[in-house]
Amino acid sequence: PIHTADGTIIALLAAHPNDEHWEVDVMAEAMRAMEQAREKYDFMDREASHRRGNYPAVWSGISHGNGRQVSTPPSPMSLPSPSPLHIFDRIHCSGTFGTFVPRLHAYYSDILKVLAAWDPTLRLNFTNSVFAACTFNLGPDVTTLRHLDLKNLAWGWCAVTVLGTFDPRLGGHLVLWDMRLVIEFPLPSAVFAHSNTTIQAGKKRLSFTQYTAFGLFRWKEYGCMTTAQYTKKMGVLCVEQMNTSQWQAGMSMYSKLNEFI
């Protein structure tokens, strides 16, 4: 865990399970699925180059906000046949999240339960993840620019999984600018500016991130209503009071090291 001076856990670096076949059976297969999607998918301009970098990136899952209603767009990962998405079910970011930050994990899980009850036709990316959406960064040499993920929950976490043939000792490091850390990786991506360094020539680096948009949490807290609908019903003052208390409530969901001793 990465933690603050008072022991609050703010990020985790999760190793792979104790499985000698993990690299071949899971990581290599996930990379192959993403490369197949890159070859077959017809990217829009905004997907091929964007504020996070000059590499193709497409999102899949459930989101809400910025004029978008709760929705699930078609995933580029559904293009190859048979579907490779079951490989990503084995990647254990959500489980690690639940082990070390159980209160925040439960908050994410509750969103999915509410969504399933509200609209059973909504499709989740993975069967065992509490994250509502993900972005596939399809490479072949993903180097992200310094950025904040401002559409994510401010105190929420995202899970970053890196795939590729590059040597992590020589490049592709995760840079957490606010903490002045360079790391050879889940984190509060809406709070900490982050990027990654370039990799060796001729090598490959792909990644995918899992997250839940802030708009979904707000929609749930507003009783499955948009901000405009809720404000009209409850009044501006009520909305402002609710928003003021959110940060403190959110930080109480973090874990401290002494909880595991």
N, C-alpha and C positions, 0 to 999 in steps of 0.2 A: 504493500500500500504506500501511496504518497500521502503525507498528512501535514497539517499545520502544526504550529508550536504547541497548541493545546491538545493535539492528538486527534483532531477531526480528520477523517479520511476523505480526501478530495479526488483521488484517482487510484486506479488499480492497474498493475501490469500483470496480466494473467498468462502463465505458461501453458503449454499444451498438456493434455492428460497423459498419464503413464501408459502409453500405447505405442509400441514400436512400429506400428503400421500407420500411425496418424498422418505423417507427412504425405505418404503415397495415397492412402485410402480417402483422406478428407481434403487436405490442403491442395494437393496436386489436382484432384478432381474438381474442386471448387474453382481453381484457376482455369482449368480447361473449359469449364462451363461458361465462365465469364469471357474467355477469349472467343468461344463460339458465338456468344451473343454479340460481341463487338463486330465480328465479321458479317453477321446477318442483319444487324439492326440498322435502320435508316435514320441517322441522327439529324435532329433539327440543329440549326446554328447555335442556339442557346445551350444545347446539350454538349456540343463539341468544344466550345470555349466559353468560359464563365469566370466569375470573380474568384473562384478557388484555384483556377489553373487552366492550362491549355491541354486538356485531355477529355475524352468523352465520359460523361457521367449521366446516368439516368436513375430516377427514383421510382420506387414502387411501394405501395402500401396505402394506409389510410391517413388523410390529412385534413386540415381545416384552417381557414384564415386567409387574409389578403384577398377577399372576395370569393375564395373557393369554398364551396359547401363540403361537408363531409363526403369523401369520395375515395375510390380505389381505381386508379388508372391501370391499363394493361401493363404487365411487366415484360421487359425485353428478355428476361430470363425464361419466359415461357416459350420462346421461339424454338430452341433446339428440342428435338424429340428423341427419346423420352425426356420429360422435364427434369432438369438437374437440381431443382430447388431442395430436394430432400437431403442433398449433401450439406447444405447450409444449416439444416436442423441439428447436425452433429456439432456445430461450432458452439462453444459453451459460454459465450459472453453473458447471456441472460442468467444462467445458473450462478456464475461467479458474482454477478451484480447482486443477486438475491442472498448469497452467502454473507457478503461483507456489508451490504447496505440494505438490509431487509425492509426497513420502513419505507424508503423511497421506492424500492422494488415493488412493494405492495401497492403504492400509489399509482405506479404505472400499470400494474395488473388490473386495478379497479377500472381504469379507463377502458380496457378491452372488454371487460364484463358489461359495462354500461353500453358500449357500442354494439356488442352482440345482441343485447336485449332490445336496443332501439331499432336496429336494422340487421336481421340475421343474414341478409344477402351480402354484407360487407365481407371482403376476403382478407385474411391475414397472410403475410408473407410466409411465416413459419409457424409450426405447430407448438413450439416450446419456447417462444420468446415473448417478453412483455413489451417489446418495442413495436409501435404501430407502423413504422415505415423504415425504409432503408434506401441508401443510395449506392449503386454499383459504380465504382470508379474503374473504368474498363481498360485504362492504360493505352499502350503497353508500358509506359514509363511515367507513372503518376508522381508528380511533384506538386504538392499543394502550396499555394501562396499563403502568406499570413492572413488570417481571417477569424472572425467570430461567427458562430452559427446563431444569428439573432432571432431566428424563427423557432428555436428550441426553447424549452422551459429553462428559465434563467438558472435555477438551482438543480436542474435535471442533468442526467448523464447521457452520454451516447457511447456506443460500443464500436471500436475501430478494429477491424481485422485486416491484416496485411498479408498479401500473397505475392509470390514472385521468386525469381532466381537470383536476386541481388545479394551481395554480402552485407548484412546489417552493420558490420563493423566499419565498413568503408563508405556507407551512404544510406539514405532513406531514413535518417534519424528523425524522431518526433521532436519538434521544438515547441516548448511551452514558454512563450515569450514573457508572460507576466511573472512566472516563477524562476525565470532564467535557468531553465533546465533543458538539456539536450539528451534525449533518451534513445538508446540502442534498441499494450499501450492503451479501457473506457475512461472518460473525463468529462468535466462540466464544459461542454463545447460552446455554450452561450456566454460563459463567463471568462474563460481563458482564451486569449488569442493563441492560435497554434498554426503550425505548418509542418512541412517535412523537407529535408534536404534532398539534393539530387543524388542519383545513383550512378553506378559505373556504366560506361558506354557498352552497349550491346546486351545489357541485362534487362530484366523485366520487373516491374513493380505495379501491382494492382491492389485495390483495397475495396472494402465495402463497410459502410457505417450504418448502424442501427440507431434509431432515435424516435422520439414522439414529439410532434409539433406542439408548441405552447398553446396554439389555438384550440387543440382538442381538450386540454386540461381546463381552459377557460370555458369552453362550451359545456363541459360536464358540470363545473361549478355553477354555471348559470342555468342549470336545470335543462340541459339539451336545447339551449336557445342561443342565438347569436347575441353579440354585444348590444346591437341596436334593439333587438326584441326584449332583452333583459332590462336594459336601461329604461325603455318605455314602460315596462311593467313595474319596476322597483324604484326608479328614480335615480338621478345622477349621484346624489349623496350616498346612497346605499352601495352603488358600484364603486365609488371612490374609497369608501371605508373597507370594502372587501379587498380591493387591490392593495391597500396600505398594509394589511395584515398578512398578505401572502408570503412575503420574503421570510419573515420570522418563522412562520409555520413550515415553510419549505426547508429552512436550515435545520429545524428540529428533526427532520427525517434522516439527516446524515448520521453516520456511526462514528464512534470514537474508539481508539485502540484499546482502552481499558475495558470495553465491552467484550473483548475476546480473550481476556486474561483470566 
